Structures are given as C-alpha cells and as structure tokens.
Amino acid sequence: MPKHIVRLITLIVAVLAVSAIAIPLLTDDSFYRYGHYRADSVPEIAAQEPVYQTVRYCYGCHTERRAQWSASNHKSVSCEVCHGAAKDHPQNAKMSIPADTVKLCTLCHEAMPGRPLTQPQIEVAAHSVGQQCNVCHNPHSPKISAAAAKVTGDIAAGKRSAAACASCHGADGNSPNDTWPSLAGQNAAYLVRILAAYQSGDQTDPIMTPLAKVLSNADIQNLAAFYASLSCKAATGGKPVGDAAAGKALAKNCAACHGESGIGSNPAWPTLAAQKPGYLVNVLKAFKAGLRKDPMMASVSRGLSDTDIANLAAYYAAQSCPPTK
C-alpha cells in the first residue's frame, strides 16, 4: 500500500478517535434531553408561573363580571389589560384592582388628534373634575345607558290604579313608612323604567315583583304619569341616623347623575331629594350586596361603608322636594 494512503488513513482514524473522546467532554449533559437545540432552557421555561392567560382563564370564577363585560362595548378589552398578568392568581384568588382609574382609562379615552371617533373621548379636566372614573362608570360595562323612557300615560287612569299602592306608598304618593319610597314628584321616566324592570325580572323584590307582573304596559305608563304629577312632601319621622353634613361631602360623587341636591338632569334616574332615609339606606345596601342590579350603582356602592350610606341618606332626606312637574 502506498505510504501516502497509509498516512491518510492514519490521519482519519486519529481525527475520529479525538472526536470520540472530545464530543462527550464538550457537550452538556442535557443536550438532546429536550431537543437538540434547547438544552437546560426548557426546565427553566417550564418552571415559570402562568402569565397572560387571556379572558377565558377568568370565566370560571368571575361569572357576573364576565356577563357584564361580554355584553358591553368593553368586550374587546382583555381582563389583564386592567388587572395585570394572572401570575400566581389561582393561588391568591384575587387579582390587582387599579386604584388610579383616571390614569388607566385615559390611555384609550383621552381626547387627542387622530384617535378614532367611534372610541369615546373626553377632555379629562372638564369631564372628571378630579373624580375617579369608576365613581360613575362600571369598568366592566362603562357605557352609561340610562335612556329616558317615553311617558304617555293618563293621570286619571293612573290614579285609579294607584289605589292598590296606597297602603305602602301613600294615597298622595308620600309613603307613611320610612322603609318604603315616596313616589310623589318622582321622575315619570324613571318610574316607567323601574316598574318595567320589576315586571321583566331584571330587578327583583318580594313585594314589587308579583305586583308588577300583573301590570300592563299601559298601567305602568298611567301610574308613572300619576305619581309624577303629585306634590312631594319633606321626609318626616324621627331624626335620621346619619350625619347630613358628612353626607353632603359624599354626595359630590353622586352629583353627575343625581344632582347636587338629589335632583338630577336625566329623567331616567331617580330623584333622591326628600326621599325616606330608611328606604335610601336599604336600597344602597341592596346595591352593595348585589341584591339590586345596576352596573353603575354596584360600582359606586361597593366602596361605601354603612356609615357612609347612613350619612348620604340623611343628606338627601333633608333636601327640598323637587318642583311639581
């Protein structure tokens, strides 16, 4: 065999021998364990907590919030945009709730050139007057949709129907009982809306639900027209438990909907001035507990203590009646 062939074969054998010895020494033990290119990174990645699970991750535990969110114009916003990543959430059972909603909401809703007109925009300083957005808006269903119902009822027919309501609400619409609302001078559009809600089941009450079920749409219109035509009387009875002066300070957060003195500009929302304090306490506690359903009121009442509720009730009960319509 020629010498050059022997040398070539010897060189090849030597290279193979060196390679056989070197490869195990130079290759990490985890090579090929998880794939030939990832090595020890896979166990590290697998050990990380879940992050950004998408909204489906929230469905099982947050049914009510999901229903509000999915039925509103906010449904294109992922839960984690506001609440942050879901890391560790399954163990702690509570995600972070934004404290500064103005800073968060204006990321999308502050008026600026070029922003789509279909996206609601506000001038922050003029719109919020220093208040947090969730004072008036439910973050899961932020659109305020209390549109006024059209009232075409007959007052005389409403008076006849109201005879069945007199024992609770008074013959003249001024309730003799502190725990039942006075209806005299109340906004007709609001009365139509709330009676229709009791009739449909959107709102429930052991007394009002069965009574509303038997009303026709004409009956509801007539009752609303009748009670709106009556003169309100100042709340009477014992001194309210709360502090009206403290309630006045709290009521500034309610003024956008209910007016500074409990008489708002939107007829679809209830007038609170001169209302029974016991009724106001009960209804605010019902909103807070979720027994009455309204996205906006649920958000507002959630942050109120029992003392706050008593103070608000005392303030509104002390206000002058609205003028007869």
C-alpha positions as a Markdown table, in Angstrom:
| # | Residue | x | y | z |
|---|---|---|---|---|
| 1 | Met | 0.0 | 0.0 | 0.0 |
| 2 | Pro | 1.4 | 3.4 | -0.9 |
| 3 | Lys | 2.8 | 5.4 | 2.0 |
| 4 | His | 0.5 | 8.4 | 1.3 |
| 5 | Ile | -2.6 | 6.2 | 1.6 |
| 6 | Val | -1.4 | 4.8 | 4.9 |
| 7 | Arg | -0.8 | 8.3 | 6.2 |
| 8 | Leu | -4.3 | 9.5 | 5.1 |
| 9 | Ile | -6.0 | 6.5 | 6.8 |
| 10 | Thr | -4.0 | 7.1 | 9.9 |
| 11 | Leu | -5.0 | 10.8 | 10.0 |
| 12 | Ile | -8.7 | 9.9 | 9.6 |
| 13 | Val | -8.5 | 7.3 | 12.4 |
| 14 | Ala | -6.8 | 9.8 | 14.6 |
| 15 | Val | -9.4 | 12.5 | 13.9 |
| 16 | Leu | -12.2 | 10.1 | 14.6 |
| 17 | Ala | -10.5 | 9.0 | 17.9 |
| 18 | Val | -10.0 | 12.5 | 19.1 |
| 19 | Ser | -13.6 | 13.4 | 18.2 |
| 20 | Ala | -14.9 | 10.4 | 20.0 |
| 21 | Ile | -13.1 | 11.5 | 23.1 |
| 22 | Ala | -13.8 | 15.2 | 22.8 |
| 23 | Ile | -17.5 | 15.2 | 22.0 |
| 24 | Pro | -18.7 | 13.8 | 25.4 |
| 25 | Leu | -16.4 | 16.2 | 27.2 |
| 26 | Leu | -17.5 | 19.3 | 25.3 |
| 27 | Thr | -21.3 | 18.5 | 25.2 |
| 28 | Asp | -23.7 | 19.5 | 28.0 |
| 29 | Asp | -25.4 | 16.6 | 29.7 |
| 30 | Ser | -28.8 | 18.0 | 28.9 |
| 31 | Phe | -28.1 | 18.0 | 25.1 |
| 32 | Tyr | -30.9 | 16.0 | 23.3 |
| 33 | Arg | -32.8 | 15.6 | 26.6 |
| 34 | Tyr | -35.4 | 18.2 | 25.5 |
| 35 | Gly | -34.4 | 18.7 | 21.9 |
| 36 | His | -31.1 | 19.1 | 20.3 |
| 37 | Tyr | -31.1 | 23.0 | 20.5 |
| 38 | Arg | -32.7 | 23.9 | 23.8 |
| 39 | Ala | -30.7 | 22.2 | 26.4 |
| 40 | Asp | -31.3 | 23.5 | 30.0 |
| 41 | Ser | -33.6 | 26.3 | 28.9 |
| 42 | Val | -36.6 | 24.0 | 28.8 |
| 43 | Pro | -36.8 | 23.2 | 32.5 |
| 44 | Glu | -36.3 | 26.9 | 33.3 |
| 45 | Ile | -39.2 | 27.9 | 31.0 |
| 46 | Ala | -41.4 | 25.1 | 32.3 |
| 47 | Ala | -40.9 | 26.3 | 35.8 |
| 48 | Gln | -42.3 | 29.8 | 35.1 |
| 49 | Glu | -45.7 | 30.8 | 36.5 |
| 50 | Pro | -48.6 | 31.3 | 34.0 |
| 51 | Val | -48.7 | 34.8 | 32.6 |
| 52 | Tyr | -51.3 | 36.4 | 30.3 |
| 53 | Gln | -53.8 | 33.5 | 30.1 |
| 54 | Thr | -56.4 | 35.5 | 28.0 |
| 55 | Val | -60.0 | 36.2 | 29.2 |
| 56 | Arg | -61.1 | 32.6 | 29.0 |
| 57 | Tyr | -58.9 | 31.9 | 32.1 |
| 58 | Cys | -61.2 | 34.2 | 34.1 |
| 59 | Tyr | -64.6 | 32.7 | 33.1 |
| 60 | Gly | -64.9 | 30.0 | 35.7 |
| 61 | Cys | -64.6 | 32.2 | 38.8 |
| 62 | His | -65.9 | 35.6 | 37.6 |
| 63 | Thr | -69.3 | 34.8 | 36.0 |
| 64 | Glu | -71.0 | 38.0 | 36.9 |
| 65 | Arg | -68.2 | 40.2 | 35.8 |
| 66 | Arg | -67.9 | 38.2 | 32.6 |
| 67 | Ala | -71.6 | 38.7 | 31.8 |
| 68 | Gln | -71.3 | 42.5 | 32.3 |
| 69 | Trp | -68.1 | 42.6 | 30.2 |
| 70 | Ser | -69.2 | 40.4 | 27.4 |
| 71 | Ala | -72.5 | 42.3 | 27.0 |
| 72 | Ser | -70.8 | 45.8 | 26.8 |
| 73 | Asn | -68.7 | 47.8 | 24.5 |
| 74 | His | -65.7 | 46.9 | 26.6 |
| 75 | Lys | -65.6 | 43.3 | 25.5 |
| 76 | Ser | -62.7 | 43.9 | 23.2 |
| 77 | Val | -60.5 | 44.8 | 26.2 |
| 78 | Ser | -58.8 | 41.8 | 27.8 |
| 79 | Cys | -59.1 | 41.4 | 31.6 |
| 80 | Glu | -55.4 | 41.6 | 32.0 |
| 81 | Val | -55.1 | 45.0 | 30.4 |
| 82 | Cys | -56.5 | 46.5 | 33.6 |
| 83 | His | -55.8 | 43.8 | 36.2 |
| 84 | Gly | -52.3 | 42.8 | 35.1 |
| 85 | Ala | -51.0 | 39.4 | 34.4 |
| 86 | Ala | -52.5 | 36.3 | 36.1 |
| 87 | Lys | -49.3 | 35.2 | 37.7 |
| 88 | Asp | -49.9 | 33.4 | 41.0 |
| 89 | His | -53.6 | 34.4 | 40.7 |
| 90 | Pro | -55.1 | 30.9 | 41.1 |
| 91 | Gln | -53.4 | 30.5 | 44.5 |
| 92 | Asn | -54.2 | 34.0 | 45.8 |
| 93 | Ala | -57.7 | 34.1 | 44.3 |
| 94 | Lys | -57.5 | 37.9 | 43.8 |
| 95 | Met | -56.1 | 40.0 | 41.0 |
| 96 | Ser | -54.9 | 43.6 | 41.4 |
| 97 | Ile | -57.6 | 46.3 | 41.1 |
| 98 | Pro | -56.4 | 49.6 | 39.6 |
| 99 | Ala | -56.5 | 52.4 | 42.1 |
| 100 | Asp | -56.0 | 55.3 | 39.6 |
| 101 | Thr | -58.7 | 54.6 | 37.1 |
| 102 | Val | -58.3 | 58.1 | 35.5 |
| 103 | Lys | -54.7 | 57.2 | 34.5 |
| 104 | Leu | -55.8 | 53.8 | 33.2 |
| 105 | Cys | -58.9 | 54.8 | 31.3 |
| 106 | Thr | -57.5 | 57.9 | 29.6 |
| 107 | Leu | -54.9 | 55.7 | 27.9 |
| 108 | Cys | -57.8 | 54.9 | 25.5 |
| 109 | His | -60.3 | 57.7 | 26.1 |
| 110 | Glu | -58.5 | 61.0 | 26.4 |
| 111 | Ala | -59.3 | 63.2 | 23.5 |
| 112 | Met | -56.4 | 63.6 | 21.1 |
| 113 | Pro | -56.0 | 64.2 | 17.3 |
| 114 | Gly | -56.2 | 61.1 | 15.2 |
| 115 | Arg | -58.0 | 58.9 | 17.7 |
| 116 | Pro | -61.0 | 57.1 | 16.1 |
| 117 | Leu | -64.2 | 59.0 | 16.7 |
| 118 | Thr | -66.0 | 55.7 | 17.4 |
| 119 | Gln | -63.9 | 55.4 | 20.5 |
| 120 | Pro | -65.4 | 57.7 | 23.3 |
| 121 | Gln | -63.1 | 60.6 | 24.1 |
| 122 | Ile | -63.1 | 63.1 | 26.9 |
| 123 | Glu | -61.4 | 66.3 | 28.0 |
| 124 | Val | -60.1 | 64.9 | 31.3 |
| 125 | Ala | -60.0 | 68.0 | 33.4 |
| 126 | Ala | -63.5 | 69.1 | 32.4 |
| 127 | His | -65.1 | 65.6 | 32.5 |
| 128 | Ser | -63.9 | 64.1 | 35.7 |
| 129 | Val | -63.4 | 67.2 | 37.9 |
| 130 | Gly | -60.8 | 65.2 | 39.9 |
| 131 | Gln | -63.1 | 62.1 | 40.4 |
| 132 | Gln | -62.1 | 58.6 | 39.6 |
| 133 | Cys | -63.8 | 57.1 | 36.5 |
| 134 | Asn | -65.4 | 54.3 | 38.5 |
| 135 | Val | -67.4 | 56.8 | 40.5 |
| 136 | Cys | -69.9 | 56.9 | 37.6 |
| 137 | His | -68.8 | 54.1 | 35.3 |
| 138 | Asn | -68.7 | 50.4 | 35.9 |
| 139 | Pro | -65.3 | 49.4 | 34.5 |
| 140 | His | -66.8 | 46.1 | 33.1 |
| 141 | Ser | -69.7 | 47.9 | 31.4 |
| 142 | Pro | -68.7 | 51.6 | 31.3 |
| 143 | Lys | -71.3 | 52.9 | 28.9 |
| 144 | Ile | -74.0 | 54.9 | 30.8 |
| 145 | Ser | -77.2 | 53.8 | 29.2 |
| 146 | Ala | -80.0 | 55.2 | 31.4 |
| 147 | Ala | -82.0 | 56.5 | 28.4 |
| 148 | Ala | -85.3 | 58.1 | 29.4 |
| 149 | Ala | -88.4 | 56.1 | 28.7 |
| 150 | Lys | -91.1 | 57.9 | 26.8 |
| 151 | Val | -94.1 | 58.6 | 29.1 |
| 152 | Thr | -97.6 | 58.9 | 27.5 |
| 153 | Gly | -99.7 | 57.8 | 30.5 |
| 154 | Asp | -103.1 | 59.0 | 31.6 |
| 155 | Ile | -103.1 | 60.7 | 35.0 |
| 156 | Ala | -106.7 | 59.9 | 35.8 |
| 157 | Ala | -106.3 | 56.2 | 34.9 |
| 158 | Gly | -103.1 | 56.1 | 36.9 |
| 159 | Lys | -104.9 | 57.5 | 40.0 |
| 160 | Arg | -107.4 | 54.6 | 39.8 |
| 161 | Ser | -104.7 | 52.0 | 39.5 |
| 162 | Ala | -102.7 | 53.6 | 42.3 |
| 163 | Ala | -105.4 | 52.8 | 44.9 |
| 164 | Ala | -103.8 | 49.4 | 45.2 |
| 165 | Cys | -100.4 | 51.0 | 46.0 |
| 166 | Ala | -101.6 | 53.4 | 48.7 |
| 167 | Ser | -101.0 | 51.2 | 51.7 |
| 168 | Cys | -97.2 | 51.3 | 51.0 |
| 169 | His | -96.7 | 54.5 | 49.1 |
| 170 | Gly | -99.5 | 56.7 | 50.4 |
| 171 | Ala | -102.7 | 57.9 | 48.7 |
| 172 | Asp | -100.9 | 61.0 | 47.7 |
| 173 | Gly | -97.6 | 59.3 | 46.8 |
| 174 | Asn | -95.9 | 60.2 | 50.1 |
| 175 | Ser | -95.1 | 57.0 | 51.9 |
| 176 | Pro | -96.3 | 56.7 | 55.6 |
| 177 | Asn | -93.4 | 54.2 | 56.3 |
| 178 | Asp | -89.7 | 55.1 | 56.5 |
| 179 | Thr | -88.7 | 51.9 | 54.7 |
| 180 | Trp | -90.8 | 52.4 | 51.6 |
| 181 | Pro | -90.2 | 55.1 | 48.9 |
| 182 | Ser | -92.3 | 58.1 | 48.4 |
| 183 | Leu | -93.3 | 58.3 | 44.7 |
| 184 | Ala | -94.9 | 61.8 | 44.6 |
| 185 | Gly | -92.9 | 64.1 | 42.2 |
| 186 | Gln | -90.6 | 61.3 | 41.1 |
| 187 | Asn | -89.4 | 61.3 | 37.5 |
| 188 | Ala | -92.0 | 59.6 | 35.3 |
| 189 | Ala | -89.4 | 58.1 | 33.0 |
| 190 | Tyr | -87.6 | 56.5 | 36.0 |
| 191 | Leu | -90.9 | 55.0 | 37.3 |
| 192 | Val | -91.6 | 53.5 | 33.9 |
| 193 | Arg | -88.1 | 52.1 | 33.8 |
| 194 | Ile | -88.1 | 50.6 | 37.3 |
| 195 | Leu | -91.6 | 49.1 | 37.0 |
| 196 | Ala | -90.7 | 47.5 | 33.7 |
| 197 | Ala | -87.6 | 46.1 | 35.3 |
| 198 | Tyr | -89.6 | 44.5 | 38.1 |
| 199 | Gln | -92.0 | 43.2 | 35.5 |
| 200 | Ser | -89.3 | 41.6 | 33.4 |
| 201 | Gly | -87.3 | 40.3 | 36.3 |
| 202 | Asp | -84.3 | 42.5 | 35.7 |
| 203 | Gln | -85.0 | 43.8 | 39.2 |
| 204 | Thr | -86.5 | 41.6 | 41.9 |
| 205 | Asp | -88.3 | 42.4 | 45.2 |
| 206 | Pro | -90.5 | 40.1 | 47.2 |
| 207 | Ile | -93.4 | 42.7 | 47.2 |
| 208 | Met | -92.9 | 44.6 | 44.0 |
| 209 | Thr | -92.1 | 41.7 | 41.6 |
| 210 | Pro | -95.5 | 40.0 | 41.9 |
| 211 | Leu | -97.4 | 43.3 | 41.8 |
| 212 | Ala | -95.5 | 44.4 | 38.6 |
| 213 | Lys | -96.1 | 41.1 | 36.9 |
| 214 | Val | -99.8 | 41.8 | 36.5 |
| 215 | Leu | -99.4 | 45.3 | 35.2 |
| 216 | Ser | -99.8 | 46.0 | 31.5 |
| 217 | Asn | -97.6 | 48.5 | 29.7 |
| 218 | Ala | -100.5 | 51.0 | 29.8 |
| 219 | Asp | -100.8 | 50.5 | 33.5 |
| 220 | Ile | -97.2 | 51.3 | 34.0 |
| 221 | Gln | -97.4 | 54.4 | 31.9 |
| 222 | Asn | -100.5 | 55.6 | 33.7 |
| 223 | Leu | -99.0 | 55.0 | 37.2 |
| 224 | Ala | -95.8 | 56.8 | 36.2 |
| 225 | Ala | -97.8 | 59.9 | 34.9 |
| 226 | Phe | -100.0 | 60.0 | 38.1 |
| 227 | Tyr | -97.2 | 59.8 | 40.6 |
| 228 | Ala | -95.0 | 62.3 | 38.7 |
| 229 | Ser | -97.9 | 64.8 | 38.8 |
| 230 | Leu | -98.2 | 64.8 | 42.7 |
| 231 | Ser | -96.5 | 67.1 | 45.1 |
| 232 | Cys | -93.7 | 65.7 | 47.1 |
| 233 | Lys | -93.6 | 66.3 | 50.9 |
| 234 | Ala | -90.5 | 66.6 | 53.0 |
| 235 | Ala | -89.4 | 63.4 | 54.8 |
| 236 | Thr | -91.0 | 63.2 | 58.2 |
| 237 | Gly | -90.5 | 61.0 | 61.2 |
| 238 | Gly | -87.5 | 60.5 | 63.6 |
| 239 | Lys | -84.1 | 62.1 | 63.1 |
| 240 | Pro | -82.1 | 60.1 | 60.5 |
| 241 | Val | -79.2 | 58.1 | 61.9 |
| 242 | Gly | -76.6 | 59.6 | 59.7 |
| 243 | Asp | -74.8 | 63.0 | 59.6 |
| 244 | Ala | -76.2 | 65.2 | 56.8 |
| 245 | Ala | -73.1 | 67.4 | 56.7 |
| 246 | Ala | -70.9 | 64.4 | 56.2 |
| 247 | Gly | -73.4 | 63.1 | 53.6 |
| 248 | Lys | -73.2 | 66.3 | 51.7 |
| 249 | Ala | -69.4 | 65.8 | 51.2 |
| 250 | Leu | -70.0 | 62.3 | 49.9 |
| 251 | Ala | -72.9 | 63.4 | 47.7 |
| 252 | Lys | -70.4 | 65.3 | 45.5 |
| 253 | Asn | -69.5 | 62.0 | 44.0 |
| 254 | Cys | -73.2 | 61.4 | 43.1 |
| 255 | Ala | -73.9 | 64.9 | 41.6 |
| 256 | Ala | -73.1 | 63.9 | 38.0 |
| 257 | Cys | -76.2 | 61.6 | 38.0 |
| 258 | His | -78.4 | 62.8 | 40.9 |
| 259 | Gly | -77.6 | 66.5 | 41.1 |
| 260 | Glu | -76.0 | 68.4 | 44.0 |
| 261 | Ser | -79.2 | 68.3 | 46.0 |
| 262 | Gly | -80.6 | 65.0 | 44.8 |
| 263 | Ile | -82.5 | 66.4 | 41.7 |
| 264 | Gly | -80.7 | 65.2 | 38.6 |
| 265 | Ser | -81.0 | 66.4 | 35.0 |
| 266 | Asn | -81.7 | 63.0 | 33.5 |
| 267 | Pro | -85.3 | 61.9 | 34.0 |
| 268 | Ala | -84.3 | 58.2 | 33.6 |
| 269 | Trp | -82.5 | 58.4 | 37.0 |
| 270 | Pro | -84.4 | 58.8 | 40.3 |
| 271 | Thr | -84.8 | 62.0 | 42.3 |
| 272 | Leu | -83.4 | 61.5 | 45.8 |
| 273 | Ala | -84.3 | 64.8 | 47.4 |
| 274 | Ala | -86.7 | 64.4 | 50.4 |
| 275 | Gln | -86.8 | 60.7 | 50.0 |
| 276 | Lys | -87.3 | 58.4 | 53.0 |
| 277 | Pro | -83.9 | 57.9 | 54.8 |
| 278 | Gly | -84.7 | 54.3 | 55.8 |
| 279 | Tyr | -85.5 | 53.5 | 52.2 |
| 280 | Leu | -82.3 | 55.1 | 50.9 |
| 281 | Val | -80.2 | 53.1 | 53.4 |
| 282 | Asn | -81.9 | 49.9 | 52.4 |
| 283 | Val | -81.6 | 50.4 | 48.7 |
| 284 | Leu | -77.9 | 51.4 | 48.9 |
| 285 | Lys | -77.1 | 48.3 | 51.0 |
| 286 | Ala | -79.0 | 46.2 | 48.4 |
| 287 | Phe | -76.9 | 47.6 | 45.6 |
| 288 | Lys | -73.8 | 47.0 | 47.6 |
| 289 | Ala | -74.8 | 43.4 | 48.3 |
| 290 | Gly | -75.8 | 42.7 | 44.7 |
| 291 | Leu | -79.5 | 42.2 | 45.6 |
| 292 | Arg | -80.4 | 45.1 | 43.2 |
| 293 | Lys | -78.8 | 45.1 | 39.8 |
| 294 | Asp | -77.3 | 48.1 | 38.2 |
| 295 | Pro | -73.7 | 48.1 | 36.9 |
| 296 | Met | -73.1 | 51.8 | 37.8 |
| 297 | Met | -74.7 | 51.6 | 41.2 |
| 298 | Ala | -72.9 | 48.4 | 42.0 |
| 299 | Ser | -69.6 | 50.1 | 41.3 |
| 300 | Val | -70.4 | 53.2 | 43.3 |
| 301 | Ser | -71.9 | 51.4 | 46.4 |
| 302 | Arg | -69.1 | 48.9 | 46.7 |
| 303 | Gly | -66.8 | 51.5 | 48.2 |
| 304 | Leu | -69.4 | 52.8 | 50.7 |
| 305 | Ser | -69.3 | 51.9 | 54.4 |
| 306 | Asp | -72.5 | 51.6 | 56.5 |
| 307 | Thr | -71.7 | 55.0 | 58.0 |
| 308 | Asp | -71.3 | 56.5 | 54.5 |
| 309 | Ile | -74.7 | 55.1 | 53.5 |
| 310 | Ala | -76.4 | 56.5 | 56.6 |
| 311 | Asn | -74.8 | 59.9 | 56.0 |
| 312 | Leu | -75.9 | 60.0 | 52.4 |
| 313 | Ala | -79.4 | 59.0 | 53.3 |
| 314 | Ala | -79.6 | 61.7 | 56.0 |
| 315 | Tyr | -78.3 | 64.4 | 53.5 |
| 316 | Tyr | -80.7 | 63.5 | 50.7 |
| 317 | Ala | -83.7 | 63.2 | 53.1 |
| 318 | Ala | -83.1 | 66.7 | 54.3 |
| 319 | Gln | -83.2 | 68.3 | 50.8 |
| 320 | Ser | -86.1 | 70.2 | 49.4 |
| 321 | Cys | -88.7 | 68.5 | 47.3 |
| 322 | Pro | -88.4 | 68.8 | 43.5 |
| 323 | Pro | -91.0 | 71.2 | 41.9 |
| 324 | Thr | -94.2 | 69.5 | 40.7 |
| 325 | Lys | -93.9 | 68.7 | 37.0 |
